[in-house]
Amino acid sequence: MRLPKLVGELLTGYLALAVAAIVAAVALLKGHVTSELLIAAVGLLVLAVVLSLLSARAIGGALGGLLRALERLARIAVPGWRWSGSADVHDLTTELSAMTPRLRDRIEELTEDRDRAGQILDALDDGILLLDGAGRLLVTNPTARAWFGLAEDLRPGLPLRRVIGVAQIAELAEEATAKRAPVTGTVTVVLPEHRTLALRAFPLADRGPTGRTVVTLSDITQRRRIEVLRRDFVANASHELKTPVAALRALAETLESALPDEPDVALGFVTRIGREAERLDLLVRDLLDLSRLERGPLDAEPVDMVGLVKEVAETYAERAEERRIRLRTELRSGSMVRGDRAQLGLLLSNLVDNALRYTGARGTVRIRLDSIDGKVVLEVGDTGEGIPAKELPRIFERFYRVDKARARQTGGTGLGLAIVRHVAESHGGTVTVGSRLGKGSTFTVTLPVTGPSTIGANGT
């Protein structure tokens, strides 16, 4: 067993004193006191004294260092602690005993603060990165790890450029560190998922020259998408409104000049004016419907889908008969959903109108309603011309038409299917389409019986 230096010196001193005392006692008892014995005894005594002095000095220095360390600890860890300043071992022990509960409470408080900060970081929707002055990644929260596909047990201290591989983020952090001021920017990440992120890097006000920097990342992908949709919507709406308005103006001017001399020609212009006015009216109504859907909350109530389908089918029965199209229904009783009856009626009307519009004479439009596993499934199928496979992903976009010339001839506005998708999604459901060229199309809307989890308008 290896003893500490101070303990070894003390034991050596005590042993030297003991040996000197034994030698002196034996010599006195036997009466053989020689000069050699006296020298040995004196030498042992001197050794014992020297070792004792060295031990006392070392112990005094150690106690002094311990006292100073404890004073610094008290000032930092236990603010307001009144230190007695006594160097007595007993007083020092008493001081430490009194300080221990305060230190334990302080450590528990710091641990709790650390855990709370960690929970806050984990709960943030924004991504957080903490870097040191050399650009090494120290801390990431779950959101950032998910966005960049990082492992949960990522080892801290790795270079950011190597871990994430997005040079713009590292450059932004370096710029903030160099300027000692916040820096903002935007970056598009492709893997593991396409995202547009708004970045803000700012250096921490550390006490030491560590140069640590925090980078916050906000996902603005949806915001950018909405901005693009809004910009495209305004452009498309302006274009769609401009066409019938220009036609009306041209027809009105021509009619004015032809009316006195050519009444038959004027009558043809009147018919075309009526057709363009009807098209303009449909477009405005669809725009108003879409605006109301996006802004107004759902007026949720139990809706009998069977009764609603019968009502809409009856509305279109005359039009189907005029075009010699068979309008058939297959309804399962007891199909109830919780939702907005007016909006669901609008969804169904747009689907039936779309089917009749693109189905030729002697064709069939079938409305089928069923309940499956707590969901109501509505299918509207036709035997029309069908939709090319490459066009299917885009048909629910606003103003998108597969055949623009045909759509204008049939009076389509390009908003009907966008309205269908919006109503389905706002009710917590989905809409899909299947189609074969020359065979027809089938639109399937699936709605939960209980309706959406939160009643409100959802933006598209």
C-alpha positions, 0 to 999 in steps of 0.5 A: 500500500502506498501512503500519501507523502505527508502521512509517510513523513509523519510515520517516519518521524514517529518511528525515529522518535520511538527508536531513539527512545528505545535505544536510550532506555536500553543503554541506561538500563544496561549501563553501557552508554557509549558515544556511538549510542549517543550519536545514533540517538541524537541523529534519530532525534534530529531526523524526527525533528526535521521530518516533523518540521517538514510535515508541519510546513507541508500540512500548513501549506496544504491547509492554506491552499484548501482554505483559499480554494474553499473560499473561492468555491463559496463565492462562486457556488454559494453566493452570500455565504459568510466565510469565517476565515479560520484556518483551524482544522475543527472550524474548517470541518464545521464550515464544510459541514454547514456548506454541504447542504447549500452546495447540494441544493445549488447543484440540484438547482443547476441540474434542474436548470440544465434539464429544463433548458434541454427540454425546451430545446427538444420541444422547439419547432425550430432547429438549433445548432451550437458551434464552437469557435473552430466551427465544431458542432457541440449541440443539436436539438431533435428538430435539427437532427431530423431535418439533416438526417443526423443520428441521435447519438451524434458525437459532439465536437465534429466539424459542422461542414462534415456533419451537415454538408451545407456550406452556407450554414457554416459560412453564416456562422463564421461570418457571425463569429467574425463580425461579433454580430447576428447574421441572417440568411436563407438556404435550401436543403434537398436531402433528406427532404426538400426544405427552405430554411431561414437562418440566423447566426449570432455569437454568444456573450461568453465570459471567455474567448471561446467564440461559441455561436448559435444558429437557429433554423426556421422551416419556411417551406410552406410559407414560400409555397403559399407565396408562390401559390398566391402569386400564381393565383393572382396572375391566373385569375387576372388572365382568366377574367381578362379573356371573357371581359375582352370578348364581351367588349369586342362583341358589344362593339361589333353588335352596336355596328351590326344591329341596324343593318344585319339583325341576324348577325346581331342575334348571333353576337347576342348569343355569344355575349350571353355565353361569355357572360355566363362563363364570367359569372361561373368564374366569379362564383367559383372564385367567391366559393374558393374564397369563402372556403378558405376564410370561413370556419366549418359549420359542423353538423351531422350530414346525411350523405345519402340525402345530400347525394340524392339532392345533388343528383336531382339538380343535375338530372335534367341536364343529364337527360338533355345531354342523353347521359345516364346519371346513376346512383348506388347509395348505402343507407346510414352513411353519415358524416360530421361536417359542413353540409353546404361545403360537402354539397359544393364538393359533390356538385363540382364532381358531378358537374365535371363528370357531365361536362366531359362525358359524351352522349349515351355515356354514364355518370355513376355516383356511389356511396359506401361506409367502410371502417368508420369512413364514408367513401364517395365515388363519382365515375364517368365513361368520358374521354379520361385523363392522361396519366402524366396530367393526373398529379396536377389536376387539383391545382387551381386553373389547371386544365388538361385541354385548355381549348376544350375546357373553354368550350365546355365552360370549365373555370379550372377551379372546380377540382381545386374546390373539391380538394380543399373541401375534402382536406378541410373535413379531414379527408382525401380525394384521389383520381383514377383514369384511363384514356377513352374509358373514363375517370373515377374521383374518390373522396374519403371522409372520416365519419367524425369529421376533422379533429379541429373544425376550421378553415384550412388553407391550401 
